[in-house]
């Protein structure tokens, strides 16, 4: 699964759109986020881990690694 898939799942679970997440992230993280910039990072697979972690946090989640 990709970061894009994971984030899309979280958005669905939280009944939120990428547009709403971009707006919330812009305010909370004091950095301009647009739907297009987030979407392109997800499509290209170039979103940094720390940025994905912050976005997940805004949705009320944290990234956790579990040994299988």
Residue pairs with C-beta under 8 A, 6 or more apart in sequence:
2 42
2 45
3 42
3 45
3 47
3 52
4 42
4 43
4 45
7 42
7 52
7 55
7 56
10 56
10 59
10 61
11 17
11 18
11 21
11 59
14 59
14 60
16 59
18 35
18 38
18 39
19 35
21 33
21 38
21 55
21 58
21 59
22 33
22 34
22 35
22 37
22 38
23 33
24 58
25 31
25 33
25 38
25 54
25 55
25 58
26 32
26 33
28 58
29 54
29 58
38 47
38 55
40 46
41 47
41 51
52 63
53 62
53 63
56 62
56 63
